[in-house]
Amino acid sequence: MANLGQELASLDFDNLIGGPLNAIVQAQAKSAIATANFVSEVGFDKNGDVRNTTFRYTRANAAGDPEEFKLDVPFIAMLPIPYVQIEEGEVEFNAKLTSQQETTTSSELAGSASLDATIGTWFVKAKVKASMSMKKSSSSTDKVERSYDMRVRVRVRGTDLPSGTERILNILENSLAETPTGYLGGGTFKVTEAASLDGSGTSNTVKLNLGKTALKTGDELILATKATSGGERIRLKVTSDVAEGADTSAIADVPVQVPSDFKETVEAGARVEWRPVKPS
């Protein structure tokens, strides 16, 4: 008969049960590291400074005039921080051992007989010869059927941020404040002739349909065109005063300062937003 107790004792329960438990602990550790990497990469640049995105918009100032303002918002304050916790882990292992004993018995019986007889007048003479044999065999075998089943259930939920992370977010949120950019709300012009702008050069000029508008040194022109660096808005600085035109169709050459990393051709018809410098 098979020894089922010995069969169970031979199973490696340290790995069967400890393996899934260790995997659950490692999963929680990897989740925490992923959260830390997210905060580090999204929230801060390589120098350790907070990574911000700037929103610029025009609204009425205290005097009722349109003025441009900006708001610097930390990236980390706009995105949900992926922080999850394993709340519950359950490992269930079932082992089913079935022992069967099979016994086979067989027997074989063999025999033979013969009779010789002689008949005379007064008597009968007979001779009988017989033989008998029997063969019996038996065999017994043990058969053990093994069946194993394992189920691992993990329950994960979003949890509150650690106090340190929450405090950092509160500090960043409290620091949010809009500030004036120093420019008033202006108008919109169109580029009348294609122009190749190169930030590495010393002279860049854009032809604009200014009409009867005068530009001052330091005014800002914002290019909003698909030709600029994947659709980004490029800010140019007017480098010298431009007098107003004689009529609304007047076209003027506007000298501008171009960002050093900008080198593209601005097509005719491109839209330009004007932000005049706020008088001091």
SERO-4910 file (N, C-alpha, C, O; in steps of 0.05 Angstrom, whole numbers):
BEGIN
 pado doro    nc1    nc2    nc3   cac1   cac2   cac3    cc1    cc2    cc3    oc1    oc2    oc3
  Met    A     17    -24      0      0      0      0     18     25      0     37     27     15
  Ala    A     11     44    -18     28     69    -19     25     85      7      4     86     19
  Asn    A     48     98     14     48    115     38     41    143     29     59    158     20
  Leu    A     16    151     33      7    178     24     20    200     40     25    222     30
  Gly    A     24    196     66     37    216     83     65    222     72     73    245     72
  Gln    A     79    202     64    106    206     54    105    221     27    122    237     21
  Glu    A     85    215     11     81    229    -14     77    259    -10     90    275    -23
  Leu    A     60    266     10     56    294     15     80    308     27     86    331     20
  Ala    A     95    294     44    119    305     56    140    311     35    158    328     40
  Ser    A    139    297     13    160    301     -8    155    326    -25    173    335    -40
  Leu    A    131    339    -22    125    363    -38    141    387    -27    145    389     -3
  Asp    A    150    404    -45    166    428    -37    147    451    -31    143    469    -48
  Phe    A    136    451     -7    117    472      0    131    499      3    117    520      0
  Asp    A    157    500      9    171    526     11    168    542    -14    163    566    -14
  Asn    A    171    528    -37    169    542    -63    141    544    -72    133    563    -85
  Leu    A    125    523    -67     97    523    -76     81    545    -64     66    558    -77
  Ile    A     85    550    -38     70    571    -24     86    597    -23     76    619    -27
  Gly    A    112    594    -17    129    618    -14    134    633    -40    137    657    -41
  Gly    A    134    618    -63    138    631    -89    117    652    -95    125    675   -101
  Pro    A     92    645    -95     71    666   -100     72    689    -80     67    712    -87
  Leu    A     76    683    -54     78    704    -34    100    723    -40     97    747    -38
  Asn    A    123    712    -48    146    729    -54    141    746    -79    149    769    -81
  Ala    A    126    734    -98    119    749   -123    100    773   -116    103    794   -128
  Ile    A     82    769    -96     64    790    -88     80    813    -76     75    837    -81
  Val    A     99    806    -58    116    827    -45    132    842    -66    134    867    -65
  Gln    A    144    828    -85    160    841   -106    143    859   -124    152    880   -133
  Ala    A    118    850   -129    100    867   -145     94    893   -131     93    914   -144
  Gln    A     90    892   -105     85    917    -90    110    935    -90    107    959    -93
  Ala    A    133    923    -88    158    939    -89    162    952   -116    170    975   -118
  Lys    A    156    937   -138    159    948   -165    139    971   -169    145    991   -183
  Ser    A    115    968   -158     95    989   -161    104   1015   -147    101   1037   -158
  Ala    A    116   1012   -123    126   1035   -109    149   1049   -124    151   1073   -125
  Ile    A    167   1033   -136    189   1044   -152    179   1058   -176    189   1079   -184
  Ala    A    158   1046   -190    147   1059   -213    134   1086   -206    136   1105   -221
  Thr    A    122   1088   -183    110   1113   -174    132   1134   -169    130   1157   -177
  Ala    A    154   1125   -156    176   1143   -150    189   1153   -177    195   1177   -179
  Asn    A    192   1135   -196    203   1144   -222    184   1163   -236    194   1182   -249
  Phe    A    158   1159   -234    139   1177   -247    141   1205   -235    142   1224   -250
  Val    A    142   1207   -209    145   1233   -196    171   1246   -204    171   1270   -209
  Ser    A    192   1231   -205    219   1242   -211    220   1252   -240    231   1273   -245
  Glu    A    210   1235   -259    213   1242   -287    193   1263   -297    199   1280   -313
  Val    A    169   1261   -286    148   1280   -295    149   1306   -280    145   1327   -291
  Gly    A    155   1304   -254    154   1328   -237    178   1345   -237    176   1369   -231
  Phe    A    202   1334   -244    227   1349   -241    245   1344   -266    244   1323   -278
  Asp    A    260   1365   -272    279   1362   -294    305   1350   -284    308   1343   -260
  Lys    A    325   1348   -301    350   1335   -294    366   1351   -273    384   1340   -260
  Asn    A    359   1377   -270    373   1393   -250    358   1393   -223    367   1406   -204
  Gly    A    336   1379   -222    321   1378   -197    301   1400   -194    288   1403   -173
  Asp    A    297   1417   -215    277   1438   -214    250   1428   -222    248   1409   -238
  Val    A    229   1440   -212    202   1432   -218    197   1437   -248    203   1458   -259
  Arg    A    185   1417   -261    179   1419   -289    151   1432   -292    131   1421   -283
  Asn    A    150   1455   -305    125   1470   -308    116   1472   -337    132   1468   -355
  Thr    A     91   1476   -341     81   1484   -367     68   1512   -363     55   1517   -343
  Thr    A     71   1529   -383     62   1557   -381     37   1561   -398     37   1555   -422
  Phe    A     17   1572   -386     -7   1580   -400     -8   1611   -402     -4   1625   -382
  Arg    A    -11   1621   -427    -13   1650   -431    -41   1656   -442    -52   1642   -458
  Tyr    A    -52   1677   -432    -79   1685   -439    -82   1715   -435    -67   1727   -421
  Thr    A   -102   1726   -449   -108   1755   -447   -135   1759   -433   -155   1746   -440
  Arg    A   -134   1776   -414   -159   1784   -399   -157   1813   -391   -136   1825   -394
  Ala    A   -179   1823   -381   -179   1851   -373   -163   1855   -347   -167   1839   -328
  Asn    A   -146   1875   -346   -131   1880   -322   -147   1898   -304   -170   1904   -308
  Ala    A   -134   1908   -282   -148   1924   -263   -159   1950   -275   -178   1961   -266
  Ala    A   -145   1960   -296   -154   1985   -309   -175   1979   -330   -185   1998   -342
  Gly    A   -182   1954   -334   -202   1947   -355   -190   1944   -382   -206   1939   -401
  Asp    A   -164   1946   -385   -151   1942   -411   -144   1913   -415   -137   1899   -396
  Pro    A   -145   1903   -440   -136   1875   -445   -106   1872   -441    -90   1888   -451
  Glu    A    -98   1853   -425    -70   1849   -418    -65   1819   -418    -82   1803   -411
  Glu    A    -40   1812   -426    -32   1784   -426    -21   1776   -399     -5   1790   -387
  Phe    A    -31   1753   -390    -21   1741   -365    -11   1713   -371    -17   1701   -391
  Lys    A      5   1703   -352     14   1675   -354     11   1661   -328     11   1673   -307
  Leu    A      8   1635   -330      5   1618   -306     23   1594   -309     19   1578   -328
  Asp    A     43   1591   -292     60   1568   -292     49   1546   -274     46   1550   -250
  Val    A     43   1524   -286     31   1501   -271     50   1477   -272     58   1469   -294
  Pro    A     57   1466   -249     74   1442   -249     60   1419   -262     36   1414   -257
  Phe    A     75   1404   -278     63   1380   -291     52   1361   -271     31   1349   -275
  Ile    A     66   1357   -249     59   1337   -230     32   1344   -216     18   1326   -206
  Ala    A     25   1370   -217      0   1378   -204    -24   1374   -223    -47   1376   -214
  Met    A    -19   1368   -249    -41   1365   -268    -47   1336   -274    -67   1330   -286
  Leu    A    -29   1318   -265    -32   1290   -272    -38   1273   -247    -27   1279   -226
  Pro    A    -54   1252   -249    -58   1234   -227    -33   1217   -222    -22   1206   -241
  Ile    A    -24   1216   -198      0   1200   -192     -8   1171   -188    -25   1165   -172
  Pro    A      3   1153   -204     -4   1124   -202      6   1112   -177     29   1103   -175
  Tyr    A    -11   1110   -157     -2   1098   -131    -23   1077   -123    -45   1084   -116
  Val    A    -15   1052   -124    -33   1030   -117    -21   1013    -95      4   1014    -91
  Gln    A    -37    999    -81    -28    982    -59    -42    955    -60    -66    954    -65
  Ile    A    -27    934    -55    -38    907    -54    -52    905    -27    -39    905     -6
  Glu    A    -78    903    -27    -93    903     -3    -95    874      9    -96    870     33
  Glu    A    -96    855     -9   -100    828      1    -88    808    -19    -91    811    -44
  Gly    A    -75    788     -9    -64    766    -26    -71    739    -14    -69    735     10
  Glu    A    -81    722    -31    -90    696    -22    -78    674    -40    -81    675    -64
  Val    A    -66    654    -27    -54    632    -42    -68    606    -33    -69    600     -9
  Glu    A    -79    592    -51    -94    567    -45    -82    544    -61    -81    545    -85
  Phe    A    -72    523    -46    -60    500    -59    -74    475    -51    -77    470    -27
  Asn    A    -82    460    -70    -96    435    -65    -80    412    -77    -71    413   -100
  Ala    A    -76    391    -61    -62    367    -70    -81    343    -65    -90    339    -43
  Lys    A    -86    328    -86   -103    304    -84    -88    279    -92    -78    277   -114
  Leu    A    -85    261    -72    -71    236    -77    -91    213    -74   -105    212    -54
  Thr    A    -93    196    -93   -111    173    -93    -95    148    -97    -81    145   -117
  Ser    A    -98    129    -78    -83    104    -79   -102     81    -85   -123     78    -73
  Gln    A    -94     65   -104   -110     42   -112    -91     17   -112    -69     18   -121
  Gln    A   -102     -5   -102    -87    -30   -102   -102    -50   -119   -126    -55   -114
  Glu    A    -89    -61   -138   -101    -80   -156    -88   -108   -152    -64   -111   -151
  Thr    A   -105   -128   -148    -96   -155   -144   -108   -173   -165   -132   -172   -170
  Thr    A    -91   -188   -178   -100   -206   -200    -92   -235   -193    -69   -241   -187
  Thr    A   -112   -252   -193   -108   -281   -187   -118   -297   -211   -139   -292   -222
  Ser    A   -102   -317   -218   -109   -335   -240   -103   -364   -232    -83   -369   -218
  Ser    A   -119   -383   -241   -114   -412   -235   -119   -428   -260   -136   -421   -277
  Glu    A   -106   -450   -262   -108   -467   -286   -108   -497   -276    -91   -506   -262
  Leu    A   -128   -511   -284   -131   -539   -277   -128   -556   -302   -141   -551   -322
  Ala    A   -111   -577   -301   -106   -595   -324   -107   -624   -314    -97   -630   -293
  Gly    A   -118   -642   -330   -120   -670   -323   -122   -688   -348   -129   -679   -369
  Ser    A   -115   -714   -343   -117   -734   -365   -123   -761   -354   -116   -767   -331
  Ala    A   -136   -778   -369   -143   -805   -360   -143   -824   -383   -149   -816   -406
  Ser    A   -137   -849   -378   -138   -870   -399   -148   -896   -387   -144   -901   -364
  Leu    A   -160   -913   -403   -172   -939   -394   -164   -960   -414   -170   -958   -438
  Asp    A   -152   -982   -405   -146  -1005   -421   -163  -1029   -411   -164  -1034   -387
  Ala    A   -176  -1042   -428   -193  -1065   -419   -189  -1089   -438   -187  -1087   -462
  Thr    A   -189  -1114   -425   -187  -1139   -440   -210  -1157   -431   -214  -1161   -408
  Ile    A   -226  -1166   -450   -250  -1182   -444   -244  -1211   -451   -238  -1218   -474
  Gly    A   -247  -1228   -431   -244  -1257   -435   -271  -1271   -431   -292  -1259   -429
  Thr    A   -270  -1297   -429   -294  -1312   -425   -305  -1310   -397   -328  -1305   -394
  Trp    A   -289  -1312   -378   -298  -1312   -350   -290  -1288   -334   -299  -1284   -312
  Phe    A   -275  -1272   -346   -267  -1249   -329   -260  -1225   -348   -257  -1227   -372
  Val    A   -260  -1202   -333   -253  -1177   -348   -227  -1166   -335   -226  -1162   -311
  Lys    A   -209  -1161   -351   -183  -1150   -342   -182  -1121   -351   -182  -1115   -375
  Ala    A   -180  -1103   -331   -179  -1074   -338   -156  -1060   -325   -147  -1068   -303
  Lys    A   -146  -1040   -338   -124  -1023   -327   -131   -994   -332   -136   -985   -354
  Val    A   -132   -979   -310   -139   -950   -311   -114   -933   -304    -99   -939   -286
  Lys    A   -111   -912   -319    -88   -893   -315    -99   -864   -316   -111   -856   -336
  Ala    A    -94   -849   -295   -104   -821   -294    -83   -802   -282    -65   -811   -266
  Ser    A    -84   -777   -290    -65   -756   -279    -80   -730   -277    -98   -724   -293
  Met    A    -73   -713   -257    -87   -687   -253    -65   -667   -243    -47   -674   -228
  Ser    A    -68   -640   -254    -49   -619   -245    -65   -592   -243    -84   -588   -258
  Met    A    -56   -575   -225    -70   -549   -221    -48   -527   -217    -29   -531   -201
  Lys    A    -51   -504   -231    -32   -482   -230    -47   -457   -222    -67   -449   -234
  Lys    A    -37   -443   -201    -50   -419   -191    -29   -397   -188     -7   -402   -177
  Ser    A    -35   -372   -197    -16   -349   -195    -32   -324   -187    -56   -322   -194
  Ser    A    -19   -306   -173    -31   -281   -165    -11   -259   -166     13   -263   -162
  Ser    A    -20   -234   -171     -3   -210   -171    -18   -187   -160    -42   -185   -162
  Ser    A     -3   -168   -147    -15   -145   -135      2   -120   -142     27   -121   -140
  Thr    A    -12    -98   -150      2    -73   -157    -11    -50   -143    -36    -49   -139
  Asp    A      5    -30   -135     -4     -5   -123     -3     17   -144     16     20   -158
  Lys    A    -25     33   -145    -26     55   -165    -35     80   -150    -55     81   -136
  Val    A    -18    102   -152    -24    127   -139    -29    148   -160    -12    153   -177
  Glu    A    -52    161   -159    -59    183   -177    -55    209   -162    -64    213   -140
  Arg    A    -40    228   -175    -34    254   -163    -47    277   -179    -46    277   -203
  Ser    A    -60    295   -165    -73    318   -177    -67    343   -160    -72    343   -136
  Tyr    A    -56    364   -172    -49    388   -158    -63    412   -170    -67    414   -195
  Asp    A    -71    431   -154    -85    455   -163    -77    479   -146    -76    477   -121
  Met    A    -70    501   -159    -62    525   -144    -77    549   -154    -81    552   -179
  Arg    A    -86    566   -136   -101    591   -143    -89    614   -127    -87    613   -103
  Val    A    -81    635   -141    -70    659   -129    -89    682   -135    -94    688   -158
  Arg    A    -98    695   -114   -117    718   -118   -104    743   -104    -97    742    -81
  Val    A   -102    764   -120    -90    789   -109   -111    811   -113   -123    815   -134
  Arg    A   -115    826    -92   -134    849    -93   -118    875    -90   -104    879    -71
  Val    A   -121    892   -110   -106    917   -111   -125    941   -111   -147    939   -123
  Arg    A   -118    962    -97   -135    985    -96   -117   1010    -96    -94   1010    -87
  Gly    A   -129   1032   -106   -115   1058   -103   -116   1067    -74   -136   1063    -60
  Thr    A    -94   1078    -66    -92   1086    -37    -84   1115    -35    -76   1128    -54
  Asp    A    -86   1125    -11    -78   1153     -6    -48   1157    -11    -32   1139     -7
  Leu    A    -41   1181    -20    -13   1187    -25      2   1188      2    -10   1196     22
  Pro    A     27   1181      2     43   1184     26     44   1213     34     41   1231     18
  Ser    A     48   1218     60     47   1245     70     67   1263     57     62   1287     53
  Gly    A     91   1252     51    111   1269     39    103   1278     11    107   1302      4
  Thr    A     92   1260     -5     83   1267    -32     60   1286    -31     59   1305    -47
  Glu    A     42   1282    -13     19   1300    -11     27   1328     -3     16   1348    -12
  Arg    A     47   1330     15     57   1356     23     70   1371      0     66   1395     -3
  Ile    A     85   1357    -17     98   1369    -40     77   1380    -59     79   1403    -68
  Leu    A     56   1365    -64     34   1374    -81     20   1398    -70     13   1417    -85
  Asn    A     16   1398    -44      3   1422    -32     19   1447    -35      9   1469    -40
  Ile    A     46   1444    -31     64   1467    -34     63   1478    -63     62   1502    -67
  Leu    A     63   1459    -82     63   1468   -110     36   1481   -117     36   1501   -131
  Glu    A     14   1470   -107    -12   1481   -113    -15   1509   -101    -27   1527   -113
  Asn    A     -4   1512    -77     -6   1539    -63     11   1560    -77      7   1584    -73
  Ser    A     31   1551    -92     49   1570   -105     38   1580   -132     49   1598   -144
  Leu    A     15   1569   -141      4   1577   -167     -6   1606   -165    -22   1612   -147
  Ala    A      2   1622   -183     -7   1650   -184     -2   1660   -212     19   1656   -224
  Glu    A    -21   1674   -223    -18   1686   -249     -1   1712   -247     -3   1726   -227
  Thr    A     15   1716   -267     31   1740   -268     29   1753   -295     26   1740   -315
  Pro    A     29   1780   -296     28   1794   -322     54   1790   -337     76   1789   -325
  Thr    A     52   1787   -363     76   1782   -379     89   1809   -387    111   1809   -398
  Gly    A     75   1831   -383     86   1857   -391     76   1865   -418     85   1885   -429
  Tyr    A     57   1850   -430     46   1856   -456     16   1860   -454      2   1847   -439
  Leu    A      7   1879   -470    -22   1884   -471    -34   1867   -494    -19   1856   -511
  Gly    A    -60   1864   -493    -73   1850   -515    -71   1866   -540    -78   1890   -540
  Gly    A    -62   1855   -562    -59   1869   -587    -77   1859   -608   -100   1850   -602
  Gly    A    -68   1859   -633    -84   1849   -655    -72   1825   -668    -54   1812   -657
  Thr    A    -82   1820   -693    -72   1798   -708    -65   1807   -736    -80   1822   -749
  Phe    A    -41   1799   -745    -32   1806   -772    -27   1781   -788    -26   1759   -778
  Lys    A    -23   1785   -815    -17   1763   -832     10   1768   -847     16   1791   -854
  Val    A     25   1747   -850     50   1749   -865     42   1751   -895     27   1735   -905
  Thr    A     53   1771   -908     46   1776   -936     65   1763   -956     60   1760   -980
  Glu    A     89   1756   -946    109   1744   -964    125   1723   -948    133   1728   -925
  Ala    A    130   1701   -960    145   1680   -946    172   1690   -937    186   1705   -952
  Ala    A    181   1682   -913    206   1692   -902    221   1669   -889    209   1653   -875
  Ser    A    247   1668   -894    264   1648   -882    276   1660   -856    291   1680   -858
  Leu    A    269   1649   -834    278   1659   -808    299   1640   -797    296   1616   -798
  Asp    A    321   1652   -787    343   1636   -777    353   1649   -751    364   1671   -751
  Gly    A    350   1635   -729    358   1646   -703    387   1649   -700    396   1665   -683
  Ser    A    403   1636   -717    432   1638   -715    442   1663   -730    465   1671   -727
  Gly    A    425   1676   -746    433   1699   -761    430   1725   -745    419   1724   -722
  Thr    A    438   1747   -756    437   1773   -742    414   1790   -751    406   1808   -737
  Ser    A    403   1784   -775    381   1800   -786    359   1783   -796    363   1765   -813
  Asn    A    335   1788   -786    311   1774   -795    288   1794   -798    284   1811   -781
  Thr    A    274   1792   -821    253   1810   -827    228   1795   -836    230   1776   -850
  Val    A    205   1805   -827    180   1793   -835    162   1815   -846    160   1837   -835
  Lys    A    150   1810   -870    132   1829   -882    104   1823   -871     93   1802   -874
  Leu    A     92   1844   -858     66   1841   -846     47   1863   -856     55   1885   -863
  Asn    A     22   1856   -858      1   1875   -865     -7   1889   -840    -28   1882   -827
  Leu    A      8   1910   -832      3   1924   -807    -20   1945   -809    -33   1952   -790
  Gly    A    -25   1954   -834    -45   1976   -837    -36   2001   -822    -13   2010   -825
  Lys    A    -53   2012   -806    -47   2037   -792    -38   2032   -763    -42   2048   -745
  Thr    A    -26   2008   -759    -16   2001   -732     15   2006   -731     29   1999   -749
  Ala    A     23   2018   -709     52   2023   -705     62   2003   -685     49   1996   -665
  Leu    A     87   1993   -689     99   1974   -671    122   1988   -656    136   2005   -667
  Lys    A    126   1979   -631    148   1991   -615    169   1969   -610    164   1945   -611
  Thr    A    193   1979   -606    215   1961   -599    208   1945   -574    200   1957   -554
  Gly    A    212   1919   -575    205   1902   -553    178   1889   -554    172   1871   -539
  Asp    A    161   1899   -573    135   1885   -577    140   1856   -585    161   1849   -595
  Glu    A    121   1840   -579    123   1811   -584    104   1803   -606     81   1811   -607
  Leu    A    115   1787   -624     99   1775   -646     99   1744   -643    121   1732   -640
  Ile    A     76   1733   -643     74   1704   -639     65   1691   -664     43   1696   -674
  Leu    A     82   1674   -675     76   1659   -699     58   1635   -692     66   1618   -676
  Ala    A     35   1633   -704     18   1610   -700     14   1597   -727     -6   1602   -741
  Thr    A     32   1580   -735     32   1568   -761     41   1539   -759     57   1532   -742
  Lys    A     30   1522   -777     37   1494   -776     67   1490   -784     78   1468   -780
  Ala    A     78   1510   -796    106   1507   -805    126   1509   -782    150   1504   -786
  Thr    A    117   1517   -759    136   1523   -737    138   1499   -718    119   1494   -703
  Ser    A    160   1486   -718    168   1466   -698    145   1449   -689    140   1447   -665
  Gly    A    133   1435   -707    111   1417   -700     87   1430   -690     71   1418   -675
  Gly    A     82   1455   -698     58   1469   -690     61   1486   -665     41   1498   -656
  Glu    A     85   1489   -654     88   1506   -630     87   1535   -638     91   1543   -660
  Arg    A     80   1551   -617     79   1580   -622    106   1592   -616    118   1589   -595
  Ile    A    117   1605   -637    143   1617   -635    141   1647   -629    126   1662   -643
  Arg    A    156   1656   -609    154   1685   -601    178   1700   -612    201   1693   -608
  Leu    A    171   1721   -627    192   1739   -639    191   1766   -625    170   1774   -615
  Lys    A    214   1779   -623    215   1806   -612    220   1827   -633    238   1823   -650
  Val    A    205   1848   -633    210   1870   -652    234   1885   -643    236   1893   -619
  Thr    A    254   1888   -661    279   1900   -652    281   1930   -657    300   1943   -647
  Ser    A    263   1942   -672    262   1972   -675    234   1981   -682    218   1965   -692
  Asp    A    229   2006   -677    202   2017   -681    194   2015   -710    210   2019   -728
  Val    A    168   2010   -714    157   2010   -742    134   2029   -742    115   2026   -726
  Ala    A    135   2049   -759    114   2070   -760     89   2059   -772     89   2040   -788
  Glu    A     67   2071   -765     41   2062   -776     39   2069   -806     53   2087   -815
  Gly    A     23   2054   -820     20   2058   -848      0   2079   -855    -13   2090   -837
  Ala    A     -1   2085   -881    -19   2107   -890    -48   2098   -890    -66   2114   -887
  Asp    A    -52   2072   -894    -80   2062   -895    -80   2033   -884    -59   2023   -876
  Thr    A   -104   2021   -884   -107   1994   -872    -94   1972   -888    -90   1950   -878
  Ser    A    -86   1978   -913    -73   1958   -930    -43   1960   -930    -29   1946   -945
  Ala    A    -32   1978   -913     -3   1983   -914     12   1958   -904      4   1945   -885
  Ile    A     34   1953   -919     52   1930   -912     78   1941   -903     89   1960   -915
  Ala    A     89   1929   -882    115   1939   -871    134   1916   -867    126   1894   -860
  Asp    A    160   1923   -870    181   1903   -863    187   1907   -833    195   1928   -824
  Val    A    183   1885   -818    186   1886   -789    211   1871   -781    212   1847   -785
  Pro    A    231   1885   -770    255   1871   -761    249   1856   -734    238   1867   -716
  Val    A    257   1831   -733    251   1815   -709    275   1799   -700    293   1793   -715
  Gln    A    275   1793   -674    294   1775   -662    282   1747   -660    260   1744   -650
  Val    A    296   1727   -671    286   1700   -672    300   1682   -652    324   1686   -647
  Pro    A    285   1664   -639    299   1646   -620    322   1631   -634    320   1624   -657
  Ser    A    343   1627   -618    368   1616   -630    364   1589   -642    379   1581   -660
  Asp    A    345   1573   -632    342   1546   -642    321   1544   -664    313   1522   -672
  Phe    A    312   1567   -674    291   1567   -695    303   1572   -722    317   1592   -726
  Lys    A    297   1555   -741    306   1559   -769    286   1546   -788    287   1522   -793
  Glu    A    268   1562   -797    247   1552   -815    237   1574   -833    243   1598   -829
  Thr    A    222   1566   -853    210   1586   -871    181   1590   -863    166   1571   -860
  Val    A    174   1615   -859    146   1622   -852    131   1628   -878    140   1646   -893
  Glu    A    110   1614   -884     96   1617   -909     78   1642   -908     69   1651   -887
  Ala    A     73   1652   -933     54   1674   -936     27   1666   -926     18   1644   -932
  Gly    A     13   1684   -912    -13   1677   -901    -12   1668   -873    -33   1664   -860
  Ala    A     12   1663   -862     14   1654   -834      3   1675   -815      5   1699   -820
  Arg    A     -9   1666   -794    -22   1684   -775     -2   1692   -754     13   1676   -743
  Val    A     -2   1718   -747     16   1729   -727      0   1744   -706    -16   1762   -713
  Glu    A      4   1738   -681     -9   1752   -659     10   1774   -648     33   1769   -644
  Trp    A     -1   1797   -643     15   1820   -634     10   1825   -604    -13   1827   -596
  Arg    A     32   1826   -588     30   1833   -560     47   1858   -555     71   1855   -552
  Pro    A     35   1881   -554     50   1906   -550     61   1908   -521     48   1898   -502
  Val    A     84   1919   -518     96   1923   -492     79   1941   -475     70   1962   -484
  Lys    A     75   1933   -450     59   1950   -432     75   1974   -424     97   1972   -415
  Pro    A     63   1998   -427     78   2022   -419     85   2022   -390     69   2014   -373
  Ser    A    109   2031   -384    118   2031   -356    107   2055   -341    112   2058   -317
***
